Amino acid sequence: MHSGIEPRPPIHGLFIAIGQLERYGRETPRRRGRDISEKSLSSPEIDAGKALLVEVQTRSLPTLQRQLHGLMRSLATGPLNEEESESDRKITNALEFALQLGATLNLIDRSLASLASAPISEELGFTCKIDHEYGVLKRYKCIDLVQKFDRLLWREFANLFGLYFSLIELYHSNIHFPIPAFLSNLDLEVPRLQGSDFGFLQDLWRVDGNRLGDCHDQLSESTLRLGTDSNDPTTSSQGNLLLNLDRKHRLQRAEPLALIGVRFFDKLVGTYYAKTSFTLSPSVSSYDMGCLKKETSGLCAHILKIVRSFTRSGPANEDDLHAEMGKILVWSKELSRHFDSSMTLFAFFLIPDPSRIDPPFPEDLLRSSFFELRSELHLALEQLLAADRKLETLVD
């Protein structure tokens, strides 16, 4: 602010209000309670929780969106140093919206925290084993909603209000602030909670499947590019050609494993050409859902680790080769464990989809969907390890 100029009360109040919103976005997720108790809900409590979710979806979130748009429009329509009466009107409107926003954020936060006050942990210690019949109020699903709200506060709101915290400095500027794009799509995915448990997990599996799909596409593109370079000796030295050829062989060895990962998740989420023949048992708990996600995500993570180790340049010496082989061997064992653990969980919790005209028999469900893939996975891993063992023999 320019020296000797005292801010008028409205802009001073707006500066304070926006500063409070910025701190709210950064501090609220840190204050989240850690309630790990197993809560047994009565039918009236379940009905009340469902009604609260509807209230958040149909009233609180639309109100938040309107207030954010109002605040942004008040500040984004031009500089605040224009004609005094017009500037005061903008500041007064923005202050009113900022104060309303604080109350709405508090309301949404309290509502969501009452549904899932405990953050989820890697050990699944904060999920629930007795909420089989809670439907949309299963803790695993509600915690996902709370985490999305916290990320929205932390990443978007705090940064946005931190930007507007400089409002007093802008009081004498001609800077125009645009309305952030995320405000037009403010959505905490409350409707997703109201879908099936299987659909909820499929959304999470789809993310892992897309990660593997992107990885496979990058492998294919790199292999094709290296092949083109190798066929044109005028563009590279002999040394580079040999280096490209070695890297191409490494990528080709990893490509089948990435493709197996893509097919694994395609079987879980379905494709345009092949819908899933199974669904999730309605009697799963939050803990069960967490276990399913943990094992399948572990499978995805270890495929990516192995594949990415082959996208780098080959080992520079014998010690590097032994170190790489050791890592790939460990990751391969972990990958196999995650796959087998996933199969065990599928055997417990996947059932034939009753909406299918020709649902498979329960005893054929895993055999028809995953057993062939399991054999291909073990073969792909064995070929990777065998190639490294052969290279190790040549080095020795």
N, C-alpha and C positions, 0 to 999 in steps of 0.2 A: 504494500500500500504506500502511496506517496506520503512523504513526510509532512506532518502538520495537518493532515486531513483526517478528521474523525469520522468513522463510519456512522451512518444513520442507524437508529435502532433496528429497523427491519432487516437490513443486510447483516448486521452484527448477530441478530438472532438466527438468521439463516445459516451463517457461518458456523455457529455453535451446533445447530440441529444437524447439519451435514457431517460435522466432525463426529457427533455422537453416532450417526448411522455408520460411518466408516469404522469406528471402533467396535460397534455392534457386530459388523460382519467379520471382524478378525477375532473377537474374543468369545462370541457365543459358542462356536464349535468346541473350544477348549474347555468350556464350563460344563459340557454335556455330562450328565450323571452316568454312573456305571452300576446299574442295577442288574445283577446276574441271577436274581432269584427266579425260580420257576413259578409263574403266575397261573393259577387255575381260575379261569373266567367262567362266570355263570352265564346263562343264556341272556339275561337282561344286560349284562356287561358287554357281551359280544355285540348285541344289537346297538348299544350305545356307541361302541367303538366304530361300527359300520356307519352309523349316522354321522359321527364326527368326521370320518373320511369324506363322506358326501358333502358335508359342510365346507371342508377345506377345498374340495374340488370345485364346487359350484358357487361358493361365495367368497371365501378368503383369497384364493389365488386370483380370480378375476378382479377383485378389489385391489390387490397388490399391483396387478398389471396396470390398472387404470391410474393408480396413484403415481407409479413410476413414469408412465407416459406424461402425466400432468406435470410432474416435476421437470422432466427433461424438456418438454415443450416450453415451459416457463424460462428455462435457461438457455435453450438452443435456438431461439428465434432471433437472436441478435445481441449486440453489445449492451451492457447495462449502463453505459454512460450517455445514452441518448436523452431525449427530453425528460426532465425530472419526474413529471407525473407518470409517464409511461414506464420509466425505470422502476419507480416505486411500486407500480401495479404488478410488474413482473416479480419483484422481490417478495411482495406480500403473498402472491399466489404460490410462489415456490416454497416459502416458509410454511404455508398451510399444508401443502402436499408433503413436505418433509416431516412435519409433526404427525400427520396421519400415517405415514409410512412406518414410523417407529412403532406405533400402536398395532398396526397390521402385522408387522414382522414378529412382534411379541406374541400375538394371538396364534399365528401359524406355528411358531416355535413351540409354544406350550401344548398345542394340539398334537403335533407330531411326537413330542417328547413323551406325552402321556400314552402314546401307542407303542413306542419303542425307545425307552430311555437308555438302553445299553448299546454301546457301539459293538460291532462285530469284531471278533479277533481271529487271528490265523488258526488258533487252536480250537475254534468253534465253542469256546467256553461261555460265550454270552448268548448262544442260541438256545432254543427251548425244545425239550424232548416230549412235552405233554400237550402240544397245541395242534394235534392232528385234526381236530374238528373246528378250528378257529377260522377257516376260510381266509378272507382277505386280511385278517388280523394276525396271521402267523408271523412270528417275530422276525423270521428271516426276510420276509417281504417288507414288513414295516421298517426294519432297520435300513434296508436298501433305500427307502424313501427318505429317511432321516439323513442318510449319507449324501444323497443328492441335494437336499436342502442345504446341508453344511457346505458342500462344494460350491453351491451357488452363492452363499454368503461370502465364503472365503475368496473365491477366484473372481467372481463377477461384481458382486455388490461392493466389497471392500475396495477393490481397485477403482470402480466407478466413482464411489463417493470420495475416495482419496483424490481423484482427479478434480472433482468439484470442490474439494476442500480449499482449493486455490481461488475460490470465488472472489475474495476481497481483492486479490491481486488483479483479477480480471475486471474489477469494477471500473477501471479506467482504461480498459483495452477494447480492441475491436475484434477479439477472437470469437469465432462461432464454434460452439461445441455441438457435434452431431448427436443424434439419439442412437445409442448403441444397438447393434443388430439383435443382441440376445433378448432385448425387451419385447420384440415383436413375436417371439416364440417362447415366452415364459411358460414352462411346463414342467412340473415335478413328477409327471407320469403317474398321477394318482389312478387314472383308469387302468393302467397296467396291473396294479395290485388287485383290481377287481376281476381280472381274468383268471384262468386256471393256473394251478401251481406248475403244470407242465409248460404252459405258454410263458410263464415268468422265467423258468430255467432256460427255455429255448432262446429267449432274448439274450441271456448271458452267454449261452453256448454260441450264439451267432457271432458275438464279438470275437471269441477265440477262433472260430472258423474263419472269419474274415482276416484275422492276423496271419493265420497259416496260408490262406489263399493269396494274400499279398506277398508273403515270403516265397511261395511257389512261383508266382508270376515273375518276381524279380530274378529268381534262379533261372527261369526259362529265358528271359530277356538277356541276362548276362551270358548264358551259354551260347545263345544265338549270335550275340555280338562278338564274343571271343572266336567263334567258329568262322565268322566273316573276316575278322582280322587275320586269322591264321591262313586263310586261303588267298590272302593278298600279300605276297612277300615284299612287294614294293613299298608297303606302308610301315614296315617294322624291320628292325635288325633281327639277325638270327637268334640272338639271345632273348629278345622280346617274344619272338615266335615260340620258342621253347617254353618260356615262362607262361605265355597265354595258353599253350597246349596243356601244361600241367594244371593250371587253374581251371581250365575247361573240364578236365577229367575229374577234378575234385567236386566241381559243381554237379556234374552228371551223376556222381556217386550219391550225392545228398538229395537229389531231386525226387527219387521214389519215396523217401521217408516223408518229405513235405507233403507229397500227394496223398499218402496214406492218412496223414493228419487231417487234410481237407475232407477226405471221404468219411472219416470217422465222425466229424461234426456235421457233415451233410446228412448222415444217417440219423442224427439226433434232431436236427431242425427241419429236415425235408428239403426238397428242391422242387423246381417247377415241374420236373419230369417224374419225380418219385416222392410221394408223400410218406410220412412215417407210418408204419404199421402198428405202432404202439403208443401208449400214453403213460402218464404217471398215476400210480395208485392214489386214490383220494385220501388214504390214511397216512400219508407221510407227515412228519413233523418238521419244524424249522431245522432241527439238528440233522435230520435225514437229507433235507435239501442242501444244507451247507456241506455235508459230506460229499454229495454228488458233485457239487460245483468245485470243491477243493480237489478231488481226484481228477476230474476232467481238465481243470485248469493246470494241474501239475503235469498231465500228459502233454498239453499244448506247450507249456513252458520248456519241457525237456526236449521236445522235438525242435523247438526254435533254437535252443542252446546247441544241439548237435549240428543242425543244419548251418547255423551261422559260423560255427567253427570251421566249416568247409568253405565258406565264402571268403575267408581270409587267405592270404598267401600261405603256401605250404611251409612246413617246418624248415628252419634255416640250418639246423644241425641235428645230430643224433639225440642230444639231450632234449631239444624242443619236441622231437618226434615222440620220445618216450612220454613226455609230459602230456602231449596232446592225446596219445593213446590212452593214458591213464584217465584223463578227464572223460573221454568218449565212453570208455568202459563203465565208469561210474554213472554217467548220465543214461547210458543204455539200460543199466540195471534199474535205475529209478523210473525210467520210461516204462519198462515192462511191468514194474510193480504198480504204477498208476493205472496202466491199462487193465491189468488183472483185478485190481481193486475196483475199478469202474465196472467191470463185468460182474463182480460179486454184488455190488450195489444195484446194478440193473436187474439182476436175477431176483432181488428182493422187491424192487419198487416199480419196475416197468410191467405193464399189463397190455394185452392186445387191445387195440383201439376198437371199442364197440361200434363206432360209427362206420367202420370199414365194411364193405360188402363181403370181403373174404379175409377176415382177420386171421392171423396165424394162430395155431394152437399154442398155449402158454409154454409148453415144453420145447417148442420149435422157435420161440421168439429170438433168443440170443443166437442160436445156431444159424438161423437164416440171415440175421442182420450183421453179426460181428465175428463169428468164428473164422470165416475166410480172411477177414481183415487182420485178425490176430496172427494167423499164419504168415501173412504177407509182412506184417510188422517185424516178426522175429527173423524172417528171411532177409529183410532189408538191413536190419541191424547186424546180422551175421556177416553179410556181404561187406558192410562198411568196416567192421572189425577185421575181417579176413584180408581186405585190401591193405589196411594199416599194418597187419602182421607180416604180409608179404613185403611191404616196403621196408619194415624194420629188418627183415632178413637180408634184404639187399644192402641196406646200410651197414649192418654188422659184417 
